[in-house]
Amino acid sequence: MTTFVLVAGAWHGPWAWDRVVPFLHDAGARTLAPALGEGDVGLHDHADQVVAALDGVEDGDVVLVGHSYAGLVVREAADRRPDRVRRLVLVDGWAGADGTSLYDLAPAPFVQALRDRTSDGLIAAPPPAAVGIDDPDDAAWLAERLRPQPARTFEEPTRLTGAVDRIPGTAILCRPSAYPFEQCAKAIGYPAVPIDGPHDVMLTRPGALARLILGAGA
């Protein structure tokens, strides 16, 4: 049986996958959604937590899924445990070579906007509309759950040995997109699969996203 380890992006938590998980379970898969640390932590701390989750999967194979910022996290974790991960799936995921931070990958105006939202080492959560959620009920649900993001997670450069590049990967790309996720996918050699929906597509089209994740992990 395949275990899908689902890692949420910045400002989000495991709850971000709540609408997707039932579809994966209906298909016979297991799921695990680790929480990433808050406060004074960085990218490498988050990768440590995903590694711990991988080490806790006792049998079967693992498909490691990362949304947005977590694209960097899951690739670093997989690089440390290449024998535990059968495939990587990035959902609108940031990704780059060894030594690359999210701030290196993102457009300069976006980086400046994030720095302007940073105080005491934390980046304030954006409004739901910034991740494409405009339905009033969904926006209210999301707004009460988003949490500040540790600034170090965007500043620290990823540490990769090259082992992750031997693991097959797929990039699921939301359309339309204002960010260079397609370029990230091309740079690391991941084939792209499109899905019509906003950046937080797991909230608006969970069934369609689950089908693409299952297909990528097949």
Protein Blocks (a to p, Z undefined) as FASTA:
>chain_A
ZZddddddehiafklmmmmmmmmmmnopacddddddehjddfklmmmmmmmmmmmpmgdc
dddddehjlmmmmmmmmmmmmmlpmbdcdehiacddehiafklmpcfklmmmmmmmggeh
iacdddfklnopabfklmmmmmmmpccddfklmmpccddehlmmmpccddddddddfbfk
lmmmmmnopacdddeddfklmlmmmmlmmmmmmmmmZZ
